[in-house]
Amino acid sequence: MLSVSKLLGKSLPGQGSSTDSARYLREDRPVVVWNITRSCTLSCVHCYNDSGKKEYPGELSTTEALAIIDGLADFKVPALIFSGGDPLQRPDIFKLIEYAASRGVRSILSTNGVSIEEETAQRIKDAGVVYVGVSLDGGEEVNDRLRGSKGGYRLAIEGMRHCRDAGLIVGVRFTMSRKTIGELPFIFELIEREGIDRGYFAHLVYAGRGERFAREDLDHRETREAVGYIFDRARAFGGRKDIVTGSNDVDGVYLYRLLVKSDPERAAMVRKLLAGRGGNSSGVSLGNIDSVGNVHADQFWTAHSFGNVKERPFGEIWTSTDPLLMALKDRRGYVKGRCAKCAFFDICGGSYRVRAEFATGDIWAEDPACYLTDEELGIS
């Protein structure tokens, strides 16, 4: 995740305080994305979790989920993202969020927003959620077509408004593809018009139904244009909104290279911050628990499990000597292709291994979504 607004803001993270700026966004413990259920009211064509309008067998019971929260709290994870499917489809979701808050775990809710009525928004706030991210694919026609639900756009907008009016921090989550990229200006207009706090702009990851949707991914030229546009709009907000990109750590390299031309002094500071962050966080400062308890490096890479939290606490799994988990924490000696030669590996980390595996069958191959040229990456 790249906090564009912070890197382009008047003050960079760590300036004016005793905070070690070299540790920008890097945590000693992982933020955990918990796909608490695969059940969802929508059937999005690019859903990385292949969720749908049905019940899925084997999902964690309330008792098991509460025990998992105890394990996460004992391990001192900095944040827990309740995701899905749609987490609001679980009857016990508020009990789980309240319990996480009682154990001192910072809780975030990632939802499609269509089930959030005024009373629900207040319950979300009262339960202890600090941030609500609502997924949209654009305006009404595009959103409802890609999400398989007529009226879904209207309900999601109403859900965001209810959360905003309840005093919650609210963000819109948008995935870039050829089917949605024309909606990018609309999303920025929506953020302004509706008083939304954050815009999260994600690159497409080839997982779940996203594998079948991979043909709709942007090419490298289209990606550059889209990311450049996001940078420009973030700068225009002047820090009034939090604009973030995700699922492609090359964005940090691109932002740095643009700053080298326009503001070399800031570019040097940004590079230091990004190097402290260390690039891709999968298996390092980001982890995932799926709906049946399996632990993964991130929410997209479910083909590889390090263990199950019904059998061992999360902290014990995360600090184990699993060969893949160990390699992800020190991956420089494993990556191949352009990633192995890249002069900016320290601020990208090879980006997403799940995309490399999808494209080549090799988890250590270069990420095909890297949109910078060899010359830009310092590769002779």
C-alpha positions as CSV (number, residue, x, y, z in Angstrom):
1,M,0.0,0.0,0.0
2,L,1.4,3.4,-1.0
3,S,0.1,6.4,0.9
4,V,0.4,8.9,-2.0
5,S,-1.1,11.8,-0.1
6,K,1.4,11.4,2.8
7,L,4.4,11.2,0.4
8,L,3.2,14.3,-1.5
9,G,2.0,16.2,1.5
10,K,3.6,19.3,3.1
11,S,5.2,17.1,5.8
12,L,6.6,13.6,5.2
13,P,5.9,10.9,7.7
14,G,8.4,11.1,10.6
15,Q,9.2,14.8,10.1
16,G,8.9,17.1,13.1
17,S,8.7,14.2,15.6
18,S,11.0,11.6,17.2
19,T,9.4,9.0,15.0
20,D,12.0,7.0,13.0
21,S,11.0,8.0,9.4
22,A,13.0,5.0,8.0
23,R,10.2,2.8,9.4
24,Y,7.5,4.4,7.4
25,L,4.5,2.0,7.4
26,R,6.6,-1.0,8.5
27,E,5.3,-2.9,11.5
28,D,7.0,-5.4,13.8
29,R,3.9,-7.5,13.6
30,P,1.7,-8.0,10.5
31,V,-1.6,-6.3,9.8
32,V,-4.0,-9.2,9.3
33,V,-6.7,-9.4,6.7
34,W,-9.3,-11.8,7.9
35,N,-11.7,-13.1,5.3
36,I,-14.2,-14.0,8.0
37,T,-16.7,-15.4,5.5
38,R,-17.0,-16.0,1.7
39,S,-20.7,-15.3,1.8
40,C,-21.6,-12.1,0.0
41,T,-24.7,-10.3,-1.3
42,L,-22.9,-9.6,-4.6
43,S,-21.1,-11.7,-7.3
44,C,-18.3,-9.4,-8.5
45,V,-16.6,-10.5,-11.7
46,H,-13.1,-9.8,-10.3
47,C,-13.6,-11.1,-6.7
48,Y,-10.3,-12.4,-5.5
49,N,-12.0,-14.6,-3.0
50,D,-14.5,-16.1,-5.4
51,S,-17.4,-15.2,-3.0
52,G,-21.1,-15.4,-3.8
53,K,-24.7,-15.5,-2.6
54,K,-24.5,-18.7,-0.6
55,E,-23.3,-20.3,2.5
56,Y,-19.9,-22.0,2.5
57,P,-19.2,-25.1,4.6
58,G,-16.5,-25.3,7.3
59,E,-16.3,-21.6,8.2
60,L,-15.1,-20.8,11.6
61,S,-17.6,-20.9,14.5
62,T,-18.1,-18.0,16.9
63,T,-16.1,-19.8,19.6
64,E,-13.2,-20.5,17.2
65,A,-13.2,-16.9,16.0
66,L,-13.1,-15.5,19.5
67,A,-10.1,-17.8,20.3
68,I,-8.4,-16.5,17.1
69,I,-8.9,-12.9,18.3
70,D,-7.2,-13.9,21.6
71,G,-4.2,-15.2,19.6
72,L,-4.0,-12.1,17.5
73,A,-4.2,-9.8,20.5
74,D,-1.5,-11.9,22.4
75,F,0.7,-11.5,19.3
76,K,0.0,-7.8,19.3
77,V,-1.0,-7.3,15.7
78,P,-1.4,-3.6,14.9
79,A,-4.7,-3.9,13.0
80,L,-7.3,-6.5,12.0
81,I,-9.2,-6.0,8.8
82,F,-12.5,-7.8,8.8
83,S,-13.2,-8.7,5.2
84,G,-15.0,-11.4,3.1
85,G,-17.1,-12.0,1.1
86,D,-18.9,-9.4,3.0
87,P,-18.2,-9.6,6.8
88,L,-21.7,-8.2,7.6
89,Q,-23.2,-11.5,6.4
90,R,-21.9,-13.1,9.6
91,P,-24.6,-12.9,12.3
92,D,-21.9,-12.7,15.0
93,I,-19.8,-9.9,13.3
94,F,-20.5,-7.3,15.9
95,K,-19.7,-9.6,18.7
96,L,-16.3,-10.4,17.1
97,I,-15.5,-6.7,16.5
98,E,-16.5,-5.8,20.0
99,Y,-14.3,-8.5,21.4
100,A,-11.4,-7.4,19.3
101,A,-11.8,-3.9,20.6
102,S,-11.9,-5.2,24.2
103,R,-8.6,-7.0,23.6
104,G,-7.0,-3.8,22.2
105,V,-7.0,-4.8,18.6
106,R,-7.6,-2.0,16.1
107,S,-10.5,-3.1,13.8
108,I,-11.2,-2.1,10.2
109,L,-14.2,-3.2,8.1
110,S,-14.0,-3.9,4.4
111,T,-17.5,-4.3,2.9
112,N,-19.6,-3.8,-0.2
113,G,-21.7,-1.4,1.8
114,V,-25.1,-2.6,0.5
115,S,-26.2,-3.9,3.9
116,I,-25.3,-0.7,5.9
117,E,-28.5,1.0,7.0
118,E,-28.5,3.9,9.5
119,E,-28.8,1.6,12.5
120,T,-26.1,-0.7,11.1
121,A,-23.6,2.2,10.7
122,Q,-24.1,3.2,14.4
123,R,-23.6,-0.4,15.5
124,I,-20.4,-0.5,13.4
125,K,-19.1,2.6,15.2
126,D,-20.3,1.5,18.7
127,A,-18.6,-1.9,18.2
128,G,-15.2,-0.2,17.8
129,V,-14.5,-0.1,14.1
130,V,-12.0,2.8,13.3
131,Y,-12.4,2.7,9.5
132,V,-14.9,1.4,6.9
133,G,-13.8,0.8,3.3
134,V,-16.6,0.3,0.8
135,S,-15.9,-1.2,-2.6
136,L,-17.2,0.4,-5.8
137,D,-16.4,-0.1,-9.5
138,G,-17.6,3.3,-10.7
139,G,-21.0,4.9,-11.5
140,E,-24.3,3.0,-11.3
141,E,-24.3,1.3,-14.7
142,V,-20.7,0.0,-14.6
143,N,-20.8,-0.8,-10.9
144,D,-24.0,-2.8,-11.0
145,R,-23.0,-4.7,-14.1
146,L,-19.6,-5.8,-12.7
147,R,-21.0,-6.6,-9.3
148,G,-24.0,-8.5,-10.5
149,S,-26.6,-6.6,-8.6
150,K,-29.0,-4.0,-9.9
151,G,-29.4,-1.3,-7.2
152,G,-26.1,-2.2,-5.6
153,Y,-24.5,1.2,-6.4
154,R,-27.4,3.1,-4.8
155,L,-27.3,0.9,-1.7
156,A,-23.5,1.2,-1.4
157,I,-23.6,5.0,-1.6
158,E,-26.3,5.1,1.0
159,G,-24.2,2.8,3.2
160,M,-21.2,5.2,2.9
161,R,-23.4,8.2,3.8
162,H,-24.7,6.4,6.9
163,C,-21.2,5.6,8.0
164,R,-20.0,9.2,7.3
165,D,-23.0,10.6,9.2
166,A,-22.3,8.3,12.2
167,G,-18.9,9.8,12.4
168,L,-16.9,6.9,11.0
169,I,-13.8,7.4,8.8
170,V,-15.0,6.2,5.3
171,G,-13.1,5.2,2.2
172,V,-14.0,4.0,-1.3
173,R,-12.1,1.0,-2.7
174,F,-11.7,0.9,-6.5
175,T,-10.0,-1.8,-8.6
176,M,-8.4,-0.7,-11.8
177,S,-9.1,-2.7,-15.0
178,R,-10.1,-2.0,-18.6
179,K,-13.7,-2.4,-17.5
180,T,-13.4,0.3,-14.8
181,I,-10.6,2.7,-15.7
182,G,-13.0,5.1,-17.5
183,E,-14.7,5.6,-14.1
184,L,-11.5,6.9,-12.4
185,P,-12.5,10.6,-12.7
186,F,-15.9,9.8,-11.4
187,I,-14.5,8.1,-8.3
188,F,-12.5,11.2,-7.5
189,E,-15.5,13.4,-8.0
190,L,-17.5,11.1,-5.7
191,I,-14.9,11.4,-3.0
192,E,-15.1,15.1,-3.1
193,R,-18.9,15.4,-3.5
194,E,-19.8,12.8,-0.7
195,G,-17.2,14.0,1.8
196,I,-15.4,10.6,1.7
197,D,-12.1,10.6,3.7
198,R,-10.0,8.1,1.6
199,G,-9.7,6.7,-1.9
200,Y,-8.0,3.3,-2.2
201,F,-7.0,2.5,-5.8
202,A,-6.0,-1.1,-6.3
203,H,-4.3,-2.8,-9.2
204,L,-5.9,-6.1,-10.4
205,V,-4.5,-9.2,-8.7
206,Y,-5.0,-12.5,-10.5
207,A,-6.8,-14.6,-7.8
208,G,-10.2,-16.1,-7.4
209,R,-12.5,-14.9,-10.2
210,G,-9.7,-12.3,-10.8
211,E,-7.8,-15.1,-12.6
212,R,-10.5,-15.3,-15.3
213,F,-10.6,-11.5,-15.3
214,A,-6.9,-11.1,-15.9
215,R,-7.4,-10.5,-19.6
216,E,-9.0,-7.2,-18.6
217,D,-6.0,-6.0,-16.7
218,L,-4.4,-2.7,-18.0
219,D,-1.4,-2.9,-20.2
220,H,1.8,-1.1,-19.0
221,R,1.0,2.1,-20.9
222,E,-2.5,2.3,-19.5
223,T,-1.3,1.6,-16.0
224,R,1.3,4.4,-16.1
225,E,-1.4,6.8,-17.3
226,A,-3.8,5.7,-14.6
227,V,-1.3,5.9,-11.8
228,G,0.0,9.3,-13.0
229,Y,-3.6,10.6,-13.0
230,I,-4.0,9.3,-9.4
231,F,-0.8,11.1,-8.3
232,D,-2.0,14.3,-9.9
233,R,-5.4,14.2,-8.3
234,A,-3.9,13.3,-4.9
235,R,-1.6,16.4,-5.2
236,A,-4.6,18.6,-6.1
237,F,-6.4,17.5,-2.9
238,G,-3.6,19.1,-1.0
239,G,-3.8,16.7,1.9
240,R,-7.6,17.1,2.4
241,K,-8.1,13.5,1.3
242,D,-6.1,10.4,1.9
243,I,-5.3,8.8,-1.5
244,V,-3.7,5.4,-1.5
245,T,-2.7,2.9,-4.2
246,G,-2.4,-0.8,-3.6
247,S,-1.5,-4.2,-5.0
248,N,1.5,-3.0,-7.0
249,D,4.7,-1.8,-5.2
250,V,6.1,-0.5,-8.5
251,D,3.9,2.6,-7.8
252,G,6.5,3.7,-5.2
253,V,9.3,3.5,-7.7
254,Y,7.3,5.5,-10.2
255,L,6.5,8.2,-7.7
256,Y,10.1,8.4,-6.7
257,R,11.3,8.8,-10.3
258,L,8.7,11.5,-11.0
259,L,9.9,13.4,-7.9
260,V,13.5,13.1,-9.0
261,K,12.6,15.4,-11.9
262,S,10.4,17.8,-10.0
263,D,11.7,17.9,-6.5
264,P,15.1,16.1,-6.0
265,E,15.3,16.9,-2.3
266,R,11.9,15.4,-1.5
267,A,12.7,12.5,-3.8
268,A,15.7,11.6,-1.7
269,M,13.6,11.7,1.5
270,V,10.8,9.6,-0.1
271,R,13.3,7.0,-1.2
272,K,14.6,6.7,2.3
273,L,11.0,6.3,3.6
274,L,10.1,3.7,1.0
275,A,13.3,1.7,1.6
276,G,12.4,1.6,5.3
277,R,9.0,0.3,4.3
278,G,10.7,-2.4,2.3
279,G,8.3,-2.8,-0.6
280,N,5.9,-5.7,-0.8
281,S,4.7,-6.7,2.6
282,S,3.2,-10.2,1.9
283,G,4.4,-12.6,4.5
284,V,6.2,-9.8,6.3
285,S,4.0,-7.0,7.6
286,L,0.9,-8.3,6.0
287,G,-0.8,-11.6,6.7
288,N,-4.1,-13.3,6.0
289,I,-6.5,-15.7,7.7
290,D,-9.2,-17.3,5.4
291,S,-12.7,-18.3,6.4
292,V,-11.7,-21.8,7.5
293,G,-8.6,-20.7,9.5
294,N,-5.8,-21.2,7.1
295,V,-2.9,-18.6,7.3
296,H,-1.5,-17.1,4.1
297,A,1.1,-14.5,3.1
298,D,-1.7,-12.2,1.8
299,Q,-5.4,-12.4,1.0
300,F,-4.8,-13.2,-2.7
301,W,-2.3,-16.0,-2.3
302,T,-4.5,-18.7,-0.8
303,A,-2.8,-21.6,-2.7
304,H,0.0,-21.5,-0.1
305,S,-0.9,-22.1,3.6
306,F,1.5,-21.9,6.6
307,G,-0.9,-23.6,9.0
308,N,-4.4,-23.3,10.5
309,V,-5.3,-21.2,13.5
310,K,-7.6,-23.9,14.8
311,E,-4.5,-26.0,15.4
312,R,-1.9,-23.4,16.4
313,P,-2.1,-19.7,17.4
314,F,-1.4,-17.2,14.7
315,G,1.8,-15.9,16.3
316,E,3.2,-19.4,16.5
317,I,2.5,-20.0,12.8
318,W,3.8,-16.6,11.7
319,T,7.1,-17.1,13.5
320,S,7.6,-20.6,12.3
321,T,10.5,-21.8,10.1
322,D,8.2,-22.6,7.1
323,P,10.6,-22.4,4.1
324,L,8.3,-20.1,2.0
325,L,7.6,-17.8,4.9
326,M,11.3,-17.5,5.7
327,A,12.1,-16.8,2.1
328,L,9.4,-14.0,1.8
329,K,11.1,-12.2,4.8
330,D,14.4,-12.2,2.9
331,R,13.5,-12.6,-0.8
332,R,16.3,-10.8,-2.5
333,G,18.2,-14.0,-3.1
334,Y,15.2,-15.8,-4.6
335,V,13.6,-13.4,-7.1
336,K,14.5,-13.8,-10.8
337,G,14.2,-11.9,-14.1
338,R,14.0,-8.2,-14.0
339,C,13.3,-8.2,-10.2
340,A,16.7,-9.7,-9.6
341,K,18.4,-6.9,-11.5
342,C,16.3,-4.0,-10.5
343,A,18.0,-1.0,-8.9
344,F,14.9,-0.3,-6.8
345,F,14.3,-3.7,-5.3
346,D,14.8,-2.1,-1.9
347,I,11.6,0.0,-2.3
348,C,9.5,-2.5,-4.3
349,G,10.6,-6.0,-3.0
350,G,9.6,-7.7,-6.2
351,S,5.9,-6.7,-5.8
352,Y,3.3,-9.6,-5.9
353,R,4.5,-13.2,-6.0
354,V,0.9,-14.4,-6.7
355,R,0.9,-12.6,-10.0
356,A,4.3,-14.0,-11.0
357,E,3.1,-17.5,-10.1
358,F,-0.1,-17.0,-12.2
359,A,1.8,-15.8,-15.2
360,T,4.7,-18.2,-15.2
361,G,4.1,-21.0,-12.6
362,D,7.2,-19.7,-10.7
363,I,6.6,-17.8,-7.5
364,W,10.0,-16.1,-7.8
365,A,9.6,-14.9,-11.4
366,E,9.3,-11.2,-12.1
367,D,5.9,-9.6,-11.5
368,P,4.3,-9.2,-15.0
369,A,2.5,-6.0,-13.7
370,C,5.7,-4.1,-13.5
371,Y,5.0,-1.2,-15.9
372,L,8.5,0.5,-15.8
373,T,11.1,0.0,-18.5
374,D,14.5,-1.6,-18.0
375,E,16.1,1.8,-18.4
376,E,13.9,3.3,-15.7
377,L,14.7,0.3,-13.4
378,G,18.5,0.7,-13.9
379,I,18.7,-2.6,-15.8
380,S,21.4,-2.6,-18.5
